[in-house]
Amino acid sequence: MQTWVKREETKSLFLKATTEGASQCRKNIDWDRLYKQLVLFPGVSEQSQIGSFFSQLDDLITLHQRKSVTIK
């Protein structure tokens, strides 16, 4: 989520959904406009594959950490 928030496209999305507030440096969110912005996410199948990949990676890291502890 942090990576998504820092992207230029995301910044642009939020800027499109704001109006000037009491001063030029202060913005107000136009919620109706924000809710109409398109946000792309991977499909459920791809999300599942990504989750599986990171789960396997986590298991592999844990295994290597255990090996290094038993070797010392």
HTML snippet that shows the backbone in 3Dmol.js (N, CA, C, O; Angstrom):
<script src="https://3Dmol.org/build/3Dmol-min.js"></script>
<div id="view" style="width:600px;height:400px;position:relative"></div>
<script>
const pdb = `
ATOM      1  N   MET A   1       0.825  -1.187   0.000  1.00  0.00           N
ATOM      2  CA  MET A   1       0.000   0.000   0.000  1.00  0.00           C
ATOM      3  C   MET A   1       0.872   1.255   0.000  1.00  0.00           C
ATOM      4  O   MET A   1       0.565   2.236  -0.677  1.00  0.00           O
ATOM      5  N   GLN A   2       1.963   1.212   0.767  1.00  0.00           N
ATOM      6  CA  GLN A   2       2.846   2.370   0.852  1.00  0.00           C
ATOM      7  C   GLN A   2       3.426   2.702  -0.527  1.00  0.00           C
ATOM      8  O   GLN A   2       3.521   3.870  -0.903  1.00  0.00           O
ATOM      9  N   THR A   3       3.807   1.672  -1.267  1.00  0.00           N
ATOM     10  CA  THR A   3       4.356   1.885  -2.605  1.00  0.00           C
ATOM     11  C   THR A   3       3.303   2.508  -3.514  1.00  0.00           C
ATOM     12  O   THR A   3       3.606   3.418  -4.287  1.00  0.00           O
ATOM     13  N   TRP A   4       2.068   2.020  -3.424  1.00  0.00           N
ATOM     14  CA  TRP A   4       0.981   2.550  -4.251  1.00  0.00           C
ATOM     15  C   TRP A   4       0.733   4.035  -3.945  1.00  0.00           C
ATOM     16  O   TRP A   4       0.544   4.837  -4.860  1.00  0.00           O
ATOM     17  N   VAL A   5       0.735   4.392  -2.668  1.00  0.00           N
ATOM     18  CA  VAL A   5       0.468   5.771  -2.268  1.00  0.00           C
ATOM     19  C   VAL A   5       1.540   6.720  -2.798  1.00  0.00           C
ATOM     20  O   VAL A   5       1.241   7.867  -3.132  1.00  0.00           O
ATOM     21  N   LYS A   6       2.791   6.250  -2.878  1.00  0.00           N
ATOM     22  CA  LYS A   6       3.893   7.113  -3.305  1.00  0.00           C
ATOM     23  C   LYS A   6       4.014   7.249  -4.823  1.00  0.00           C
ATOM     24  O   LYS A   6       4.809   8.057  -5.302  1.00  0.00           O
ATOM     25  N   ARG A   7       3.246   6.480  -5.582  1.00  0.00           N
ATOM     26  CA  ARG A   7       3.333   6.546  -7.041  1.00  0.00           C
ATOM     27  C   ARG A   7       2.790   7.883  -7.555  1.00  0.00           C
ATOM     28  O   ARG A   7       1.886   8.469  -6.960  1.00  0.00           O
ATOM     29  N   GLU A   8       3.350   8.345  -8.655  1.00  0.00           N
ATOM     30  CA  GLU A   8       2.889   9.601  -9.256  1.00  0.00           C
ATOM     31  C   GLU A   8       1.428   9.505  -9.681  1.00  0.00           C
ATOM     32  O   GLU A   8       0.679  10.475  -9.563  1.00  0.00           O
ATOM     33  N   GLU A   9       1.019   8.324 -10.179  1.00  0.00           N
ATOM     34  CA  GLU A   9      -0.374   8.143 -10.603  1.00  0.00           C
ATOM     35  C   GLU A   9      -1.338   8.309  -9.427  1.00  0.00           C
ATOM     36  O   GLU A   9      -2.429   8.858  -9.580  1.00  0.00           O
ATOM     37  N   THR A  10      -0.924   7.829  -8.256  1.00  0.00           N
ATOM     38  CA  THR A  10      -1.772   7.946  -7.069  1.00  0.00           C
ATOM     39  C   THR A  10      -1.847   9.393  -6.599  1.00  0.00           C
ATOM     40  O   THR A  10      -2.911   9.882  -6.220  1.00  0.00           O
ATOM     41  N   LYS A  11      -0.712  10.061  -6.628  1.00  0.00           N
ATOM     42  CA  LYS A  11      -0.716  11.479  -6.262  1.00  0.00           C
ATOM     43  C   LYS A  11      -1.640  12.255  -7.188  1.00  0.00           C
ATOM     44  O   LYS A  11      -2.404  13.113  -6.745  1.00  0.00           O
ATOM     45  N   SER A  12      -1.564  11.947  -8.470  1.00  0.00           N
ATOM     46  CA  SER A  12      -2.427  12.599  -9.453  1.00  0.00           C
ATOM     47  C   SER A  12      -3.898  12.302  -9.175  1.00  0.00           C
ATOM     48  O   SER A  12      -4.749  13.185  -9.281  1.00  0.00           O
ATOM     49  N   LEU A  13      -4.190  11.047  -8.819  1.00  0.00           N
ATOM     50  CA  LEU A  13      -5.561  10.653  -8.499  1.00  0.00           C
ATOM     51  C   LEU A  13      -6.118  11.518  -7.367  1.00  0.00           C
ATOM     52  O   LEU A  13      -7.243  12.009  -7.453  1.00  0.00           O
ATOM     53  N   PHE A  14      -5.329  11.703  -6.311  1.00  0.00           N
ATOM     54  CA  PHE A  14      -5.796  12.500  -5.179  1.00  0.00           C
ATOM     55  C   PHE A  14      -5.878  13.988  -5.524  1.00  0.00           C
ATOM     56  O   PHE A  14      -6.782  14.684  -5.063  1.00  0.00           O
ATOM     57  N   LEU A  15      -4.940  14.470  -6.329  1.00  0.00           N
ATOM     58  CA  LEU A  15      -4.999  15.880  -6.722  1.00  0.00           C
ATOM     59  C   LEU A  15      -6.239  16.176  -7.559  1.00  0.00           C
ATOM     60  O   LEU A  15      -6.826  17.252  -7.445  1.00  0.00           O
ATOM     61  N   LYS A  16      -6.638  15.220  -8.400  1.00  0.00           N
ATOM     62  CA  LYS A  16      -7.846  15.396  -9.214  1.00  0.00           C
ATOM     63  C   LYS A  16      -9.103  15.434  -8.343  1.00  0.00           C
ATOM     64  O   LYS A  16     -10.129  15.981  -8.749  1.00  0.00           O
ATOM     65  N   ALA A  17      -9.020  14.860  -7.164  1.00  0.00           N
ATOM     66  CA  ALA A  17     -10.180  14.775  -6.276  1.00  0.00           C
ATOM     67  C   ALA A  17     -10.141  15.810  -5.167  1.00  0.00           C
ATOM     68  O   ALA A  17     -10.778  15.628  -4.129  1.00  0.00           O
ATOM     69  N   THR A  18      -9.396  16.903  -5.374  1.00  0.00           N
ATOM     70  CA  THR A  18      -9.343  17.949  -4.352  1.00  0.00           C
ATOM     71  C   THR A  18      -9.775  19.290  -4.934  1.00  0.00           C
ATOM     72  O   THR A  18      -9.734  19.517  -6.144  1.00  0.00           O
ATOM     73  N   THR A  19     -10.181  20.148  -4.046  1.00  0.00           N
ATOM     74  CA  THR A  19     -10.504  21.529  -4.402  1.00  0.00           C
ATOM     75  C   THR A  19      -9.724  22.429  -3.448  1.00  0.00           C
ATOM     76  O   THR A  19      -9.280  21.984  -2.390  1.00  0.00           O
ATOM     77  N   GLU A  20      -9.562  23.682  -3.824  1.00  0.00           N
ATOM     78  CA  GLU A  20      -8.829  24.597  -2.940  1.00  0.00           C
ATOM     79  C   GLU A  20      -9.620  24.848  -1.672  1.00  0.00           C
ATOM     80  O   GLU A  20     -10.839  25.016  -1.683  1.00  0.00           O
ATOM     81  N   GLY A  21      -8.875  24.866  -0.582  1.00  0.00           N
ATOM     82  CA  GLY A  21      -9.489  25.123   0.713  1.00  0.00           C
ATOM     83  C   GLY A  21      -9.416  26.596   1.041  1.00  0.00           C
ATOM     84  O   GLY A  21      -9.569  27.453   0.170  1.00  0.00           O
ATOM     85  N   ALA A  22      -9.180  26.879   2.310  1.00  0.00           N
ATOM     86  CA  ALA A  22      -9.134  28.259   2.779  1.00  0.00           C
ATOM     87  C   ALA A  22      -7.948  29.022   2.183  1.00  0.00           C
ATOM     88  O   ALA A  22      -7.980  30.249   2.097  1.00  0.00           O
ATOM     89  N   SER A  23      -6.916  28.306   1.778  1.00  0.00           N
ATOM     90  CA  SER A  23      -5.767  28.934   1.146  1.00  0.00           C
ATOM     91  C   SER A  23      -5.275  28.034   0.019  1.00  0.00           C
ATOM     92  O   SER A  23      -5.731  26.898  -0.106  1.00  0.00           O
ATOM     93  N   GLN A  24      -4.354  28.526  -0.800  1.00  0.00           N
ATOM     94  CA  GLN A  24      -3.865  27.729  -1.922  1.00  0.00           C
ATOM     95  C   GLN A  24      -3.080  26.506  -1.478  1.00  0.00           C
ATOM     96  O   GLN A  24      -3.046  25.504  -2.193  1.00  0.00           O
ATOM     97  N   CYS A  25      -2.459  26.567  -0.330  1.00  0.00           N
ATOM     98  CA  CYS A  25      -1.650  25.430   0.131  1.00  0.00           C
ATOM     99  C   CYS A  25      -2.488  24.394   0.873  1.00  0.00           C
ATOM    100  O   CYS A  25      -1.972  23.359   1.295  1.00  0.00           O
ATOM    101  N   ARG A  26      -3.774  24.673   1.030  1.00  0.00           N
ATOM    102  CA  ARG A  26      -4.653  23.742   1.744  1.00  0.00           C
ATOM    103  C   ARG A  26      -5.695  23.212   0.772  1.00  0.00           C
ATOM    104  O   ARG A  26      -6.341  23.986   0.066  1.00  0.00           O
ATOM    105  N   LYS A  27      -5.857  21.906   0.734  1.00  0.00           N
ATOM    106  CA  LYS A  27      -6.806  21.281  -0.182  1.00  0.00           C
ATOM    107  C   LYS A  27      -7.920  20.583   0.590  1.00  0.00           C
ATOM    108  O   LYS A  27      -7.714  20.099   1.703  1.00  0.00           O
ATOM    109  N   ASN A  28      -9.099  20.541  -0.016  1.00  0.00           N
ATOM    110  CA  ASN A  28     -10.230  19.796   0.526  1.00  0.00           C
ATOM    111  C   ASN A  28     -10.516  18.636  -0.411  1.00  0.00           C
ATOM    112  O   ASN A  28     -10.469  18.796  -1.631  1.00  0.00           O
ATOM    113  N   ILE A  29     -10.812  17.469   0.149  1.00  0.00           N
ATOM    114  CA  ILE A  29     -11.128  16.315  -0.683  1.00  0.00           C
ATOM    115  C   ILE A  29     -12.570  16.405  -1.146  1.00  0.00           C
ATOM    116  O   ILE A  29     -13.484  16.601  -0.345  1.00  0.00           O
ATOM    117  N   ASP A  30     -12.761  16.263  -2.436  1.00  0.00           N
ATOM    118  CA  ASP A  30     -14.091  16.162  -3.021  1.00  0.00           C
ATOM    119  C   ASP A  30     -14.411  14.665  -3.074  1.00  0.00           C
ATOM    120  O   ASP A  30     -14.038  13.980  -4.026  1.00  0.00           O
ATOM    121  N   TRP A  31     -15.104  14.163  -2.046  1.00  0.00           N
ATOM    122  CA  TRP A  31     -15.308  12.725  -1.894  1.00  0.00           C
ATOM    123  C   TRP A  31     -16.035  12.112  -3.077  1.00  0.00           C
ATOM    124  O   TRP A  31     -15.691  11.006  -3.495  1.00  0.00           O
ATOM    125  N   ASP A  32     -17.024  12.791  -3.626  1.00  0.00           N
ATOM    126  CA  ASP A  32     -17.737  12.243  -4.781  1.00  0.00           C
ATOM    127  C   ASP A  32     -16.785  12.030  -5.954  1.00  0.00           C
ATOM    128  O   ASP A  32     -16.866  11.018  -6.649  1.00  0.00           O
ATOM    129  N   ARG A  33     -15.894  12.977  -6.168  1.00  0.00           N
ATOM    130  CA  ARG A  33     -14.926  12.861  -7.253  1.00  0.00           C
ATOM    131  C   ARG A  33     -13.900  11.770  -6.953  1.00  0.00           C
ATOM    132  O   ARG A  33     -13.504  11.021  -7.845  1.00  0.00           O
ATOM    133  N   LEU A  34     -13.475  11.684  -5.700  1.00  0.00           N
ATOM    134  CA  LEU A  34     -12.502  10.662  -5.314  1.00  0.00           C
ATOM    135  C   LEU A  34     -13.078   9.261  -5.520  1.00  0.00           C
ATOM    136  O   LEU A  34     -12.390   8.375  -6.028  1.00  0.00           O
ATOM    137  N   TYR A  35     -14.339   9.060  -5.127  1.00  0.00           N
ATOM    138  CA  TYR A  35     -14.955   7.740  -5.259  1.00  0.00           C
ATOM    139  C   TYR A  35     -15.100   7.323  -6.725  1.00  0.00           C
ATOM    140  O   TYR A  35     -15.221   6.132  -7.011  1.00  0.00           O
ATOM    141  N   LYS A  36     -15.092   8.265  -7.645  1.00  0.00           N
ATOM    142  CA  LYS A  36     -15.231   7.953  -9.069  1.00  0.00           C
ATOM    143  C   LYS A  36     -13.896   7.628  -9.740  1.00  0.00           C
ATOM    144  O   LYS A  36     -13.870   7.210 -10.898  1.00  0.00           O
ATOM    145  N   GLN A  37     -12.776   7.821  -9.010  1.00  0.00           N
ATOM    146  CA  GLN A  37     -11.460   7.550  -9.584  1.00  0.00           C
ATOM    147  C   GLN A  37     -11.259   6.043  -9.745  1.00  0.00           C
ATOM    148  O   GLN A  37     -11.680   5.256  -8.897  1.00  0.00           O
ATOM    149  N   LEU A  38     -10.623   5.663 -10.820  1.00  0.00           N
ATOM    150  CA  LEU A  38     -10.353   4.269 -11.111  1.00  0.00           C
ATOM    151  C   LEU A  38      -9.079   3.821 -10.400  1.00  0.00           C
ATOM    152  O   LEU A  38      -8.025   4.440 -10.546  1.00  0.00           O
ATOM    153  N   VAL A  39      -9.185   2.742  -9.631  1.00  0.00           N
ATOM    154  CA  VAL A  39      -8.032   2.165  -8.943  1.00  0.00           C
ATOM    155  C   VAL A  39      -7.914   0.719  -9.418  1.00  0.00           C
ATOM    156  O   VAL A  39      -8.854  -0.062  -9.273  1.00  0.00           O
ATOM    157  N   LEU A  40      -6.765   0.365  -9.983  1.00  0.00           N
ATOM    158  CA  LEU A  40      -6.576  -0.966 -10.539  1.00  0.00           C
ATOM    159  C   LEU A  40      -5.902  -1.897  -9.529  1.00  0.00           C
ATOM    160  O   LEU A  40      -4.913  -1.531  -8.895  1.00  0.00           O
ATOM    161  N   PHE A  41      -6.445  -3.093  -9.392  1.00  0.00           N
ATOM    162  CA  PHE A  41      -5.885  -4.136  -8.553  1.00  0.00           C
ATOM    163  C   PHE A  41      -5.821  -5.412  -9.377  1.00  0.00           C
ATOM    164  O   PHE A  41      -6.625  -5.597 -10.290  1.00  0.00           O
ATOM    165  N   PRO A  42      -4.875  -6.296  -9.069  1.00  0.00           N
ATOM    166  CA  PRO A  42      -4.833  -7.579  -9.774  1.00  0.00           C
ATOM    167  C   PRO A  42      -6.101  -8.388  -9.477  1.00  0.00           C
ATOM    168  O   PRO A  42      -6.731  -8.215  -8.434  1.00  0.00           O
ATOM    169  N   GLY A  43      -6.457  -9.262 -10.401  1.00  0.00           N
ATOM    170  CA  GLY A  43      -7.601 -10.140 -10.188  1.00  0.00           C
ATOM    171  C   GLY A  43      -7.347 -11.096  -9.028  1.00  0.00           C
ATOM    172  O   GLY A  43      -6.219 -11.224  -8.553  1.00  0.00           O
ATOM    173  N   VAL A  44      -8.404 -11.767  -8.575  1.00  0.00           N
ATOM    174  CA  VAL A  44      -8.311 -12.659  -7.418  1.00  0.00           C
ATOM    175  C   VAL A  44      -7.299 -13.773  -7.672  1.00  0.00           C
ATOM    176  O   VAL A  44      -6.531 -14.125  -6.776  1.00  0.00           O
ATOM    177  N   SER A  45      -7.290 -14.330  -8.877  1.00  0.00           N
ATOM    178  CA  SER A  45      -6.349 -15.402  -9.199  1.00  0.00           C
ATOM    179  C   SER A  45      -4.908 -14.913  -9.085  1.00  0.00           C
ATOM    180  O   SER A  45      -4.059 -15.596  -8.512  1.00  0.00           O
ATOM    181  N   GLU A  46      -4.637 -13.732  -9.628  1.00  0.00           N
ATOM    182  CA  GLU A  46      -3.280 -13.187  -9.554  1.00  0.00           C
ATOM    183  C   GLU A  46      -2.903 -12.842  -8.116  1.00  0.00           C
ATOM    184  O   GLU A  46      -1.764 -13.064  -7.704  1.00  0.00           O
ATOM    185  N   GLN A  47      -3.851 -12.302  -7.351  1.00  0.00           N
ATOM    186  CA  GLN A  47      -3.591 -12.011  -5.942  1.00  0.00           C
ATOM    187  C   GLN A  47      -3.236 -13.288  -5.190  1.00  0.00           C
ATOM    188  O   GLN A  47      -2.351 -13.289  -4.334  1.00  0.00           O
ATOM    189  N   SER A  48      -3.931 -14.372  -5.514  1.00  0.00           N
ATOM    190  CA  SER A  48      -3.664 -15.658  -4.878  1.00  0.00           C
ATOM    191  C   SER A  48      -2.259 -16.148  -5.223  1.00  0.00           C
ATOM    192  O   SER A  48      -1.546 -16.647  -4.352  1.00  0.00           O
ATOM    193  N   GLN A  49      -1.860 -16.010  -6.485  1.00  0.00           N
ATOM    194  CA  GLN A  49      -0.520 -16.420  -6.903  1.00  0.00           C
ATOM    195  C   GLN A  49       0.550 -15.584  -6.205  1.00  0.00           C
ATOM    196  O   GLN A  49       1.574 -16.116  -5.777  1.00  0.00           O
ATOM    197  N   ILE A  50       0.318 -14.291  -6.091  1.00  0.00           N
ATOM    198  CA  ILE A  50       1.265 -13.401  -5.414  1.00  0.00           C
ATOM    199  C   ILE A  50       1.390 -13.797  -3.942  1.00  0.00           C
ATOM    200  O   ILE A  50       2.493 -13.879  -3.402  1.00  0.00           O
ATOM    201  N   GLY A  51       0.250 -14.040  -3.306  1.00  0.00           N
ATOM    202  CA  GLY A  51       0.252 -14.458  -1.900  1.00  0.00           C
ATOM    203  C   GLY A  51       0.993 -15.774  -1.705  1.00  0.00           C
ATOM    204  O   GLY A  51       1.750 -15.932  -0.747  1.00  0.00           O
ATOM    205  N   SER A  52       0.772 -16.715  -2.617  1.00  0.00           N
ATOM    206  CA  SER A  52       1.456 -18.007  -2.552  1.00  0.00           C
ATOM    207  C   SER A  52       2.961 -17.834  -2.698  1.00  0.00           C
ATOM    208  O   SER A  52       3.735 -18.458  -1.972  1.00  0.00           O
ATOM    209  N   PHE A  53       3.375 -16.988  -3.636  1.00  0.00           N
ATOM    210  CA  PHE A  53       4.796 -16.727  -3.841  1.00  0.00           C
ATOM    211  C   PHE A  53       5.446 -16.199  -2.568  1.00  0.00           C
ATOM    212  O   PHE A  53       6.498 -16.688  -2.156  1.00  0.00           O
ATOM    213  N   PHE A  54       4.820 -15.199  -1.944  1.00  0.00           N
ATOM    214  CA  PHE A  54       5.410 -14.612  -0.743  1.00  0.00           C
ATOM    215  C   PHE A  54       5.359 -15.576   0.447  1.00  0.00           C
ATOM    216  O   PHE A  54       6.238 -15.544   1.307  1.00  0.00           O
ATOM    217  N   SER A  55       4.351 -16.417   0.497  1.00  0.00           N
ATOM    218  CA  SER A  55       4.279 -17.422   1.555  1.00  0.00           C
ATOM    219  C   SER A  55       5.428 -18.421   1.419  1.00  0.00           C
ATOM    220  O   SER A  55       6.071 -18.771   2.409  1.00  0.00           O
ATOM    221  N   GLN A  56       5.687 -18.881   0.188  1.00  0.00           N
ATOM    222  CA  GLN A  56       6.801 -19.799  -0.052  1.00  0.00           C
ATOM    223  C   GLN A  56       8.137 -19.121   0.244  1.00  0.00           C
ATOM    224  O   GLN A  56       9.039 -19.737   0.813  1.00  0.00           O
ATOM    225  N   LEU A  57       8.256 -17.870  -0.137  1.00  0.00           N
ATOM    226  CA  LEU A  57       9.480 -17.122   0.136  1.00  0.00           C
ATOM    227  C   LEU A  57       9.704 -16.986   1.638  1.00  0.00           C
ATOM    228  O   LEU A  57      10.826 -17.139   2.119  1.00  0.00           O
ATOM    229  N   ASP A  58       8.644 -16.702   2.371  1.00  0.00           N
ATOM    230  CA  ASP A  58       8.727 -16.581   3.825  1.00  0.00           C
ATOM    231  C   ASP A  58       9.172 -17.901   4.445  1.00  0.00           C
ATOM    232  O   ASP A  58      10.007 -17.916   5.349  1.00  0.00           O
ATOM    233  N   ASP A  59       8.607 -19.022   3.951  1.00  0.00           N
ATOM    234  CA  ASP A  59       8.999 -20.340   4.452  1.00  0.00           C
ATOM    235  C   ASP A  59      10.477 -20.616   4.175  1.00  0.00           C
ATOM    236  O   ASP A  59      11.183 -21.153   5.028  1.00  0.00           O
ATOM    237  N   LEU A  60      10.937 -20.250   2.989  1.00  0.00           N
ATOM    238  CA  LEU A  60      12.334 -20.461   2.618  1.00  0.00           C
ATOM    239  C   LEU A  60      13.275 -19.635   3.498  1.00  0.00           C
ATOM    240  O   LEU A  60      14.317 -20.128   3.931  1.00  0.00           O
ATOM    241  N   ILE A  61      12.912 -18.396   3.758  1.00  0.00           N
ATOM    242  CA  ILE A  61      13.717 -17.531   4.632  1.00  0.00           C
ATOM    243  C   ILE A  61      13.782 -18.123   6.038  1.00  0.00           C
ATOM    244  O   ILE A  61      14.849 -18.161   6.650  1.00  0.00           O
ATOM    245  N   THR A  62      12.648 -18.581   6.545  1.00  0.00           N
ATOM    246  CA  THR A  62      12.593 -19.190   7.880  1.00  0.00           C
ATOM    247  C   THR A  62      13.493 -20.417   7.938  1.00  0.00           C
ATOM    248  O   THR A  62      14.220 -20.610   8.912  1.00  0.00           O
ATOM    249  N   LEU A  63      13.447 -21.249   6.897  1.00  0.00           N
ATOM    250  CA  LEU A  63      14.285 -22.442   6.843  1.00  0.00           C
ATOM    251  C   LEU A  63      15.763 -22.081   6.885  1.00  0.00           C
ATOM    252  O   LEU A  63      16.528 -22.699   7.625  1.00  0.00           O
ATOM    253  N   HIS A  64      16.170 -21.101   6.110  1.00  0.00           N
ATOM    254  CA  HIS A  64      17.571 -20.675   6.087  1.00  0.00           C
ATOM    255  C   HIS A  64      17.994 -20.057   7.421  1.00  0.00           C
ATOM    256  O   HIS A  64      19.134 -20.240   7.849  1.00  0.00           O
ATOM    257  N   GLN A  65      17.101 -19.339   8.072  1.00  0.00           N
ATOM    258  CA  GLN A  65      17.428 -18.763   9.364  1.00  0.00           C
ATOM    259  C   GLN A  65      17.641 -19.871  10.406  1.00  0.00           C
ATOM    260  O   GLN A  65      18.530 -19.772  11.251  1.00  0.00           O
ATOM    261  N   ARG A  66      16.832 -20.910  10.337  1.00  0.00           N
ATOM    262  CA  ARG A  66      16.977 -22.038  11.273  1.00  0.00           C
ATOM    263  C   ARG A  66      18.296 -22.765  11.043  1.00  0.00           C
ATOM    264  O   ARG A  66      18.973 -23.166  11.989  1.00  0.00           O
ATOM    265  N   LYS A  67      18.653 -22.929   9.758  1.00  0.00           N
ATOM    266  CA  LYS A  67      19.912 -23.597   9.435  1.00  0.00           C
ATOM    267  C   LYS A  67      21.105 -22.813   9.985  1.00  0.00           C
ATOM    268  O   LYS A  67      22.036 -23.406  10.528  1.00  0.00           O
ATOM    269  N   SER A  68      21.083 -21.508   9.850  1.00  0.00           N
ATOM    270  CA  SER A  68      22.203 -20.691  10.317  1.00  0.00           C
ATOM    271  C   SER A  68      22.302 -20.706  11.838  1.00  0.00           C
ATOM    272  O   SER A  68      23.403 -20.593  12.377  1.00  0.00           O
ATOM    273  N   VAL A  69      21.202 -20.840  12.529  1.00  0.00           N
ATOM    274  CA  VAL A  69      21.216 -20.895  13.996  1.00  0.00           C
ATOM    275  C   VAL A  69      21.777 -22.231  14.465  1.00  0.00           C
ATOM    276  O   VAL A  69      22.543 -22.263  15.428  1.00  0.00           O
ATOM    277  N   THR A  70      21.416 -23.340  13.810  1.00  0.00           N
ATOM    278  CA  THR A  70      21.889 -24.658  14.235  1.00  0.00           C
ATOM    279  C   THR A  70      23.364 -24.876  13.874  1.00  0.00           C
ATOM    280  O   THR A  70      24.043 -25.666  14.531  1.00  0.00           O
ATOM    281  N   ILE A  71      23.868 -24.193  12.844  1.00  0.00           N
ATOM    282  CA  ILE A  71      25.261 -24.323  12.431  1.00  0.00           C
ATOM    283  C   ILE A  71      26.182 -23.618  13.412  1.00  0.00           C
ATOM    284  O   ILE A  71      27.292 -24.098  13.644  1.00  0.00           O
ATOM    285  N   LYS A  72      25.780 -22.527  13.985  1.00  0.00           N
ATOM    286  CA  LYS A  72      26.630 -21.726  14.891  1.00  0.00           C
ATOM    287  C   LYS A  72      26.869 -22.438  16.137  1.00  0.00           C
ATOM    288  O   LYS A  72      27.559 -21.925  17.018  1.00  0.00           O
TER     289      LYS A  72
END
`;
const viewer = $3Dmol.createViewer("view");
viewer.addModel(pdb, "pdb");
viewer.setStyle({}, {cartoon: {color: "spectrum"}});
viewer.zoomTo();
viewer.render();
</script>
